[in-house]
């Protein structure tokens, strides 16, 4: 993949994000939210004996939800393709200031 091809995967000619990049951002946000939820629940469980005792069950549910969100990010959010395009742009010194972070 070359710089121009990478940039076309990320932004349209008018500067708006491509549908693929929009999907990437959407599913990245979902995965981040699931990870945050799991970490907050784990922290809460560590402060409550009953919750900690149930963490093997509860934690698996959170873990499964997080894994599902990550799988969706890869499959529906073009994670690998978008991250490859971003890496190409950074490696070639192309401007990446147009990239959205959320």
N, C-alpha and C positions, 0 to 999 in steps of 0.2 A: 504494500500500500504506500502510495506517495502522498506528499503533503496536500496537494489539491484534492485528491480522492478522499483523504482523511477529513479535510475541512467540509467537503460536500456531504459527508455522513453526519456532520454535526450541525451545520447551519445552511439555511436556504440562501439564495442569492440576495434576498432583501434583508438578511441579517437575523431573521427569526430562526429559532431552533427547529431542526427537522422533527418529523414525527418520531423517528427512532430515538433522537436525543431527549425528546419530551418523555417518552416511555422510560428511558434510562433514569431520568431524574425522578419520575413517579415511583418506580419500583425501588430505587435506591433509598428514597425517603421511607417507603414502607418497611424495608429491611432494617433501616436504622431505628425506626419506631419500635419494631418488634424486639430488637436487641436491647433498647432502652427499657422496655417493659419487663423483659426477662431479668435484666440487671437490677431494676428497682424491686421486683418480687424477690429475687435472691437476697438482696440486702434486707428487706423486710423479714424474710424467713430467718435470716441469721440472728435476728433480735427477738425471735419468738420461738420457744422450744417446740410448741405444737406444729407451727408452720415448718420449722426445720425438720421435724420428724417426718412430715408429709412431703418434703421437698423432692425426694426421688420420684414421686408421682407427679406432683405439680411442676417440678422442673422439667420433666420430660415433655409435658404439654407445651410449656413455653419454648423448649428446645425444638420441638416438632414445628411449632408455628414459625419460629425463626428460620428453620431450614426451608420450610415451604416458601417463605418470603424471599430467601436467597435464591431458591430455585426459580421462582417467578422472575426475579431480577435478571437471572442469566437467560432464561428462555423467552420471556416476553419483553424484557427491558434492554435487550441487546447489549448486556453488560460487557461481554468479551470484545465485541466489535467496537463499541464506543471507547472502551479503555485502550484498545489497540490504536484507534485513531488519535486519541489524545496523546498517547506515547509517541506516535510518529511525529505529531506536530511539535511536541516538546523536544524530541531528539534532533529535529531539523532546525530548531530555533525559530519556528514560525510563531506568530502572535497567537496566544491563547487567552487573551484578555476578554474575548467574547464569550467564553465558557461561563455558564451559570453554575452556581454551587448549590442551589436548592430548587 
